[in-house]
Amino acid sequence: MTTLAKARAPALRSLLRHREASVLIMLLAIAAFLAFSNEYFLSSRNLLNVGRQASVVAIVALGQALVIIARGIDLSVGSVIGVSAVVAAVVLEGTGIQPLGIAVGLLTGLACGLANGIMVTRLRINPFIATLGMLSVARGIALLVTGGIPVMFTGWAEFLGAGRIFQIPVSFILMLILALAIHILATRHRLGREIYAIGDNPKAARLAGIDLKKTRLFVFGFCGCLAGLGGVILAGNLASADPNLGMGYELDVIAAVILGGTALNGGRGSIIGVVIGAMLMALLNNAFVLLGISAYWQVVTKGLVIIIAVGIDGLQRREDDE
């Protein structure tokens, strides 16, 4: 038994070096604790609610992961969620055409993402500064369009946000489909390999013939489009598009990406890990509600989670270098 244990020890250490495995263990540990500490945690209603909460964060985080892997960052996703939802709701209210309203919402997110990409690739503005500016611009546009008053948003958006198929939230199903598609893109498609190559070594990627500007423009645009989709889903769940919708979501999204094993300096990341990270963030929020802990501690916890995750990543990279 001792020999067997010694043989398994390196394999266990190797497994735990993968951020997805460590985050999954953390997720299961918190779930086990909540199952024993609160009788409502394992109810189907609560579990489905956790899945619904995780879906919007995960969908937006999938786009954010590609941006960070390519050595960028998008701080504007929370505001893009809000402006996309508001524009979609206003168009739907004015035309009554459901597909048009949702399409315009997605296009609004895409336009914000492309604007970020153009500022980064063409104007050579640092991604942090460019997207920080877009965070303010997008939120301001949402307030100007609505005058600060929420707009009713029902129909197809309500189905995406609050609908169910076989009792499973539509948003959760959509999240799984997108995660699978983006995982295949990142691991099997040439574009995915180019994104990783740019993040790992931009100069080598350029010499290899990869168009850095075009690829980075794609990831920023794609991230914005997914933020637009997240805005439609979130507003549909509430049946109302508030100009302040999505405020603070950039923190949850970035936390989910980092927890999932994506390196802030680019070149490394896992789509599956991003989904697990989003589930962990949703589970933490659910734990605070079930345990009756003040909502103010949620903000503190999210910040600590990001700091710890980045610290662990730095220690692992230092070990790899050594």
N, C-alpha and C positions, 0 to 999 in steps of 0.2 A: 504493500500500500504506500509505503514511503517513497519507493522508486517511482510509482505511478504518479504520486503527488508532485514529485520533482519534475517529472516529464511534462505534467500539465501546467506547471507554473509559468514557463516561458510563453506557452500558448495563451494563457489567461492575460499575462502582461501585454502581449501583442494585441489581443482583442481590445483591452482597455485603452490602448494608445489611439484607437479610432474614436473620435469624438462622438460619433453616432451611438456607439455601444455604451459609452459612459453616460450620455444624456438619456438613452433609453432606460438604463438601470435607474437613473435618478427619477425618471418619469414613473416607472413601475413602483419604486419605493414610496413616492408621494401618493400614488394611487392606493397602495396597500394601507398606508397610514390613514388616509381618508375613509377607506372602506371600513376600518375598525373604529374610527373616531366619530363617524357621522352616518346615521342610518339612511339618509337620503342620497348619499353619494352614488350608490350602485343602482338607483332607480333609473329606468329607461329615460324618463323625462330629463333628469339631470345630465346623464351621459350624452344624450343627443344635444343638449344645450351646450355642453363643452365642445362637442364636435362642430356645432354651428359657430361658436365664438372663435374657434381655432381656424376655421376655413378662410375667413377674410384675411386674417394675419398671414396665413400660409400662402394664399394666392398672391398677395402683394410681395411677400418675402421671397417667392420664387423668382420674381423679376429682380428684386434687390440683390439676390445671391449672384446672379449673372453679372450685375454691375460691379459688385465688390470683387468677384473673381477676376474681372478684367481691370482691376486696379482703379476702381472708381467708388463713389458712394452717392446715394440719392437721399438727401434729407427732406425732400419736398413731398414724399409720398403721402403723408397725412393730409396736407393741403390739397393735393391732387385728388385724393379721395373725395374731399368736400366739394371742390369746384366741379368735378365730373358729375357727381350726383345732382348738384344744383342745376347745372346746364341741361342735363337729361330730363329732369323734372319740369323745367320751364318749357322746353321744346315739346314735351308730351302734353303739358297743359295747354299750349298754344295750338297744337296740331291735332291732338287726339290719336296720333299714329304711334302705337306701341313700339314696333321695331325701330322706327326713326329715333324715338327718344333714347332707347338703349344704345343704338349705334352712335348717336351724337355724344353720349356719355363716354363711350369707349374712345371715340376720336378726340375728345377733349383731353383725356388722359394721354393719348398718343402724342398730341400736339405739345403738351407740357413736357413730356419725355424727350421729344425731338428737340425742343427748345433747349433743354438741359444739355443734350448731346452736341448741339451746334455750338453752344457757349464753351463747352469743354474741348471739342475737337477743332473748331474753326477759330474761335477767339482766344483759345488757350487759357481760359479761366480755370482755376483750380476747382475740381468737382465739389469740394466742400463749400466754397464760396458761391459757385454758380447755383447749386441746388438750395443753399440757404436763402439766396435771393428769390428763387422760384417759390420757396415755401411761403414767403410773405406776399409775393405777387398773386399766387393762386388763391390764397385765402382772401386777399383784398378783392379779387374779382368775384369770388363767391358772395361776399358781403354786398358788393355793389349791385350784382344781378338781382339779389333778393331783397335788398334793403334791410338785411338782417332778420328777415321773417322766413320761417320754414315753408316749404312748398310741398303740397300733397303729392305723393308718388306711389301709385298703385298699378295694378295690372300685371304685366309680365315681370316687372321688377319685383313685385311683391311675391310672385311665384319663385323667383331666383333666391330671394332673401329669406322667405318664411315657408316656402312650399316643401312638400315631402313626397318622396317616391318610395313606396313600401315602408313608410314610417321613418325613412332616412332623409335628413335634410338635403335639399337639392344643392345647396351651397357646398356641403361636404362632398357630395358625389362629384361636383364640378372640380373641387380642389384635388381630388384623387386623380381625375382624368388629366388635369393640367400637370400635376406632379409627374405622372407617368410619361406624358409627352415631352416635358422639359428634361426629364432624366434621360430619355432616349436621345434627345437633341444634344445634351451635354456629354454623353458617353459614346454615342455611336455615329454622330454626324460630324462632318468636317467643320462646320461652323462652331460646334461645341469645343472641338480641339483647338480651334483658333482662339477662342475666348480664353481658354486655360493658358495657351501659349503666350498671349499678350500679357496676362497677369503675372506669369512666371518670369518672363524676360522680354520686355517690349522691344529692345534693340535686336535681339536674336529673331524675334517674330517678324520684324520689319525686313531683316536680311533674308528671311525665308520666303518673302513675297506676300506676307499677310498684310492686308489693307487695314491698318490700325484705326484710322478715322471712320471708315465704313462700319467696322465691327463694333466700335464703341458707340457709334450713333445708333446702331441696331439695339444694343443692350439697354441704352437709356430710353429709347422709344418703346421697347418692349416692356420695360419696367413701368413706364408711365401708363401704357395701355392696361396692364394688369391692375394698376392702382385705380384706373377708371372703372374697371370691372368690379373691383372691391367696393368702390363707392356706390355703384348701382345695387350691388347685393346688400350692403349695409343700409342704404336708404330704403330698399325694398322691404327689408326685415322690419323697419320702423314705420313703413308706409308713409314716410315723410323725408324730404331732403332738407336738412338743416345746413346753413352755411358754415357752421362750426363742426360739421360731421368730420370724423377722422382726426380731430385734434389730438396730438400725442401718440398717434398710431405709428409714427416713424420710430419711436422708441421701442415699441413691441416688435416691429418688423426687423429692425437691426439686431435686437436681442435674439430673435428667433434664428436669424442667419448666422450670427456668431456662435450661438449655442450649438447649432448644427454642424460646426466644424469648419466653417468658411473663414479663411485667413484674411485679416484686414489689409494685409499687404499684397493680396491677390495671388492668383495661380493655384489655389487649392480650395476645394469646397465640395460638398455633397448635397444633392437635391433631396435625397431621402433624409439626410440629417436636418435639413431646413424644415421639413414637415414635422419631424420629431420635436425640433426646437419650438415650433409654433404650438404643438400640442402641449408641451411643457408650460409655455407661457399661459395658455388658456386654463390649464389645470391649476396653476398657481393662483390665477384670478378667481377661479371657482373655489379654491381652498379658503381664500380670505372671506368669501361670502358665507360658505357653510360653517366656518369656525367663528364667524361674527367678529373678525378683526377689522379695525378701522381701514377705510379705503385709502387713507393717507399713507399707510404702510406699504400699499401696493406700489406706489411710486418709488419709495425707498428701496423696496425689494428688487424692482426691475433694474434700477441703477446698479445695485450690488451684483446682480446676476451678470450684467454686462462686464463689470470690472473683473469679477472672478473668472468669467469665460475667457476674456482677453488675457488675463494673467496666466491661466493654465496653458493657453495657446502659446504664449511667449516662452514659458518654461519648456514645453514640448519641443519647440523649434530650437531652443538652446541645446537641449539634449541631442537633437538630430545633428546639429552642427558639430557638436563635440564627438 
